[in-house]
Amino acid sequence: MKTREAVYLKVVEILSDLFEVDVTDISESSRLYDDLDIDSIDAIDLVVELKSYAGKKIGPDDFKSVRSVGDVVNAVCELLGNE
């Protein structure tokens, strides 16, 4: 089972590597669209990466209400059965 901290670090790594977001700009309260400039196409790429990481199918409804990095971490943890 992956810890919440491990999931958070993976999300930060993906945001940094895939979208060239500066790690220092990323926190749990960072809003994907407003603060990190992640658009809807980027969000799809993020979900694809997270699907690979989680090893589980991620449906559109799983990330429907995701707005912040913390929301992403919570959604992944929920998929993994951490919460």
Rosetta constraint file for C-alpha pairs under 8 A:
AtomPair CA 1 CA 80 HARMONIC 7.41 0.50
AtomPair CA 1 CA 82 HARMONIC 7.40 0.50
AtomPair CA 2 CA 6 HARMONIC 6.07 0.50
AtomPair CA 2 CA 7 HARMONIC 6.65 0.50
AtomPair CA 2 CA 77 HARMONIC 7.99 0.50
AtomPair CA 2 CA 80 HARMONIC 7.68 0.50
AtomPair CA 2 CA 82 HARMONIC 7.65 0.50
AtomPair CA 3 CA 7 HARMONIC 6.34 0.50
AtomPair CA 3 CA 77 HARMONIC 7.99 0.50
AtomPair CA 3 CA 82 HARMONIC 7.43 0.50
AtomPair CA 4 CA 8 HARMONIC 6.15 0.50
AtomPair CA 4 CA 73 HARMONIC 7.13 0.50
AtomPair CA 4 CA 77 HARMONIC 6.52 0.50
AtomPair CA 4 CA 82 HARMONIC 7.58 0.50
AtomPair CA 5 CA 9 HARMONIC 6.16 0.50
AtomPair CA 6 CA 10 HARMONIC 6.20 0.50
AtomPair CA 7 CA 11 HARMONIC 6.22 0.50
AtomPair CA 7 CA 73 HARMONIC 6.10 0.50
AtomPair CA 7 CA 76 HARMONIC 7.28 0.50
AtomPair CA 7 CA 77 HARMONIC 7.17 0.50
AtomPair CA 8 CA 12 HARMONIC 6.22 0.50
AtomPair CA 8 CA 70 HARMONIC 7.80 0.50
AtomPair CA 8 CA 73 HARMONIC 5.68 0.50
AtomPair CA 9 CA 13 HARMONIC 6.09 0.50
AtomPair CA 10 CA 14 HARMONIC 6.14 0.50
AtomPair CA 11 CA 15 HARMONIC 6.15 0.50
AtomPair CA 11 CA 50 HARMONIC 7.80 0.50
AtomPair CA 11 CA 69 HARMONIC 7.61 0.50
AtomPair CA 11 CA 72 HARMONIC 7.75 0.50
AtomPair CA 11 CA 73 HARMONIC 7.14 0.50
AtomPair CA 12 CA 16 HARMONIC 6.04 0.50
AtomPair CA 12 CA 23 HARMONIC 6.79 0.50
AtomPair CA 12 CA 26 HARMONIC 6.83 0.50
AtomPair CA 13 CA 17 HARMONIC 5.93 0.50
AtomPair CA 13 CA 23 HARMONIC 7.99 0.50
AtomPair CA 14 CA 18 HARMONIC 5.55 0.50
AtomPair CA 14 CA 19 HARMONIC 7.60 0.50
AtomPair CA 14 CA 46 HARMONIC 7.26 0.50
AtomPair CA 14 CA 49 HARMONIC 7.40 0.50
AtomPair CA 15 CA 19 HARMONIC 5.38 0.50
AtomPair CA 15 CA 20 HARMONIC 6.72 0.50
AtomPair CA 15 CA 21 HARMONIC 5.88 0.50
AtomPair CA 15 CA 46 HARMONIC 7.67 0.50
AtomPair CA 16 CA 20 HARMONIC 4.70 0.50
AtomPair CA 16 CA 21 HARMONIC 4.55 0.50
AtomPair CA 16 CA 22 HARMONIC 6.04 0.50
AtomPair CA 16 CA 23 HARMONIC 6.09 0.50
AtomPair CA 17 CA 21 HARMONIC 7.50 0.50
AtomPair CA 19 CA 38 HARMONIC 7.82 0.50
AtomPair CA 19 CA 42 HARMONIC 7.74 0.50
AtomPair CA 21 CA 25 HARMONIC 7.09 0.50
AtomPair CA 21 CA 26 HARMONIC 7.67 0.50
AtomPair CA 21 CA 36 HARMONIC 6.84 0.50
AtomPair CA 22 CA 26 HARMONIC 7.07 0.50
AtomPair CA 25 CA 30 HARMONIC 7.72 0.50
AtomPair CA 25 CA 36 HARMONIC 7.61 0.50
AtomPair CA 26 CA 30 HARMONIC 5.90 0.50
AtomPair CA 26 CA 36 HARMONIC 7.67 0.50
AtomPair CA 26 CA 69 HARMONIC 7.71 0.50
AtomPair CA 27 CA 69 HARMONIC 6.76 0.50
AtomPair CA 27 CA 70 HARMONIC 7.76 0.50
AtomPair CA 28 CA 68 HARMONIC 6.71 0.50
AtomPair CA 28 CA 69 HARMONIC 4.83 0.50
AtomPair CA 28 CA 70 HARMONIC 4.24 0.50
AtomPair CA 28 CA 71 HARMONIC 7.84 0.50
AtomPair CA 29 CA 68 HARMONIC 5.83 0.50
AtomPair CA 29 CA 69 HARMONIC 6.22 0.50
AtomPair CA 29 CA 70 HARMONIC 6.06 0.50
AtomPair CA 30 CA 35 HARMONIC 5.85 0.50
AtomPair CA 30 CA 36 HARMONIC 7.01 0.50
AtomPair CA 30 CA 68 HARMONIC 5.41 0.50
AtomPair CA 30 CA 69 HARMONIC 5.71 0.50
AtomPair CA 30 CA 70 HARMONIC 7.73 0.50
AtomPair CA 31 CA 35 HARMONIC 5.07 0.50
AtomPair CA 31 CA 36 HARMONIC 6.47 0.50
AtomPair CA 31 CA 67 HARMONIC 5.69 0.50
AtomPair CA 31 CA 68 HARMONIC 4.09 0.50
AtomPair CA 31 CA 69 HARMONIC 6.39 0.50
AtomPair CA 32 CA 36 HARMONIC 5.05 0.50
AtomPair CA 32 CA 37 HARMONIC 6.29 0.50
AtomPair CA 32 CA 38 HARMONIC 5.31 0.50
AtomPair CA 32 CA 39 HARMONIC 7.87 0.50
AtomPair CA 32 CA 67 HARMONIC 5.94 0.50
AtomPair CA 32 CA 68 HARMONIC 5.33 0.50
AtomPair CA 32 CA 69 HARMONIC 6.55 0.50
AtomPair CA 33 CA 37 HARMONIC 4.80 0.50
AtomPair CA 33 CA 38 HARMONIC 4.80 0.50
AtomPair CA 33 CA 39 HARMONIC 5.94 0.50
AtomPair CA 33 CA 67 HARMONIC 7.43 0.50
AtomPair CA 34 CA 38 HARMONIC 7.77 0.50
AtomPair CA 38 CA 42 HARMONIC 5.62 0.50
AtomPair CA 38 CA 43 HARMONIC 6.47 0.50
AtomPair CA 39 CA 43 HARMONIC 6.15 0.50
AtomPair CA 40 CA 44 HARMONIC 6.49 0.50
AtomPair CA 41 CA 45 HARMONIC 6.65 0.50
AtomPair CA 42 CA 46 HARMONIC 6.18 0.50
AtomPair CA 43 CA 47 HARMONIC 6.24 0.50
AtomPair CA 44 CA 48 HARMONIC 6.28 0.50
AtomPair CA 45 CA 49 HARMONIC 6.34 0.50
AtomPair CA 46 CA 50 HARMONIC 6.16 0.50
AtomPair CA 47 CA 51 HARMONIC 5.94 0.50
AtomPair CA 47 CA 58 HARMONIC 7.30 0.50
AtomPair CA 48 CA 52 HARMONIC 6.45 0.50
AtomPair CA 49 CA 53 HARMONIC 6.29 0.50
AtomPair CA 50 CA 54 HARMONIC 5.89 0.50
AtomPair CA 50 CA 76 HARMONIC 7.57 0.50
AtomPair CA 51 CA 55 HARMONIC 5.71 0.50
AtomPair CA 51 CA 56 HARMONIC 5.73 0.50
AtomPair CA 51 CA 57 HARMONIC 6.12 0.50
AtomPair CA 51 CA 58 HARMONIC 6.04 0.50
AtomPair CA 52 CA 56 HARMONIC 7.35 0.50
AtomPair CA 54 CA 76 HARMONIC 7.23 0.50
AtomPair CA 54 CA 79 HARMONIC 7.71 0.50
AtomPair CA 54 CA 80 HARMONIC 6.76 0.50
AtomPair CA 56 CA 79 HARMONIC 7.50 0.50
AtomPair CA 56 CA 80 HARMONIC 8.00 0.50
AtomPair CA 58 CA 62 HARMONIC 6.35 0.50
AtomPair CA 58 CA 79 HARMONIC 8.00 0.50
AtomPair CA 59 CA 63 HARMONIC 7.48 0.50
AtomPair CA 60 CA 64 HARMONIC 6.21 0.50
AtomPair CA 61 CA 65 HARMONIC 7.96 0.50
AtomPair CA 62 CA 75 HARMONIC 6.73 0.50
AtomPair CA 63 CA 72 HARMONIC 7.41 0.50
AtomPair CA 63 CA 75 HARMONIC 6.82 0.50
AtomPair CA 65 CA 71 HARMONIC 7.93 0.50
AtomPair CA 66 CA 71 HARMONIC 5.11 0.50
AtomPair CA 66 CA 72 HARMONIC 5.97 0.50
AtomPair CA 66 CA 75 HARMONIC 7.75 0.50
AtomPair CA 67 CA 71 HARMONIC 6.18 0.50
AtomPair CA 67 CA 72 HARMONIC 7.63 0.50
AtomPair CA 68 CA 72 HARMONIC 6.49 0.50
AtomPair CA 69 CA 73 HARMONIC 6.32 0.50
AtomPair CA 70 CA 74 HARMONIC 6.10 0.50
AtomPair CA 71 CA 75 HARMONIC 6.10 0.50
AtomPair CA 72 CA 76 HARMONIC 6.22 0.50
AtomPair CA 73 CA 77 HARMONIC 6.07 0.50
AtomPair CA 74 CA 78 HARMONIC 6.06 0.50
AtomPair CA 74 CA 83 HARMONIC 7.83 0.50
AtomPair CA 75 CA 79 HARMONIC 6.27 0.50
AtomPair CA 76 CA 80 HARMONIC 6.21 0.50
AtomPair CA 77 CA 81 HARMONIC 6.10 0.50
AtomPair CA 77 CA 82 HARMONIC 4.92 0.50
AtomPair CA 77 CA 83 HARMONIC 6.04 0.50
AtomPair CA 78 CA 82 HARMONIC 5.63 0.50
AtomPair CA 78 CA 83 HARMONIC 5.11 0.50
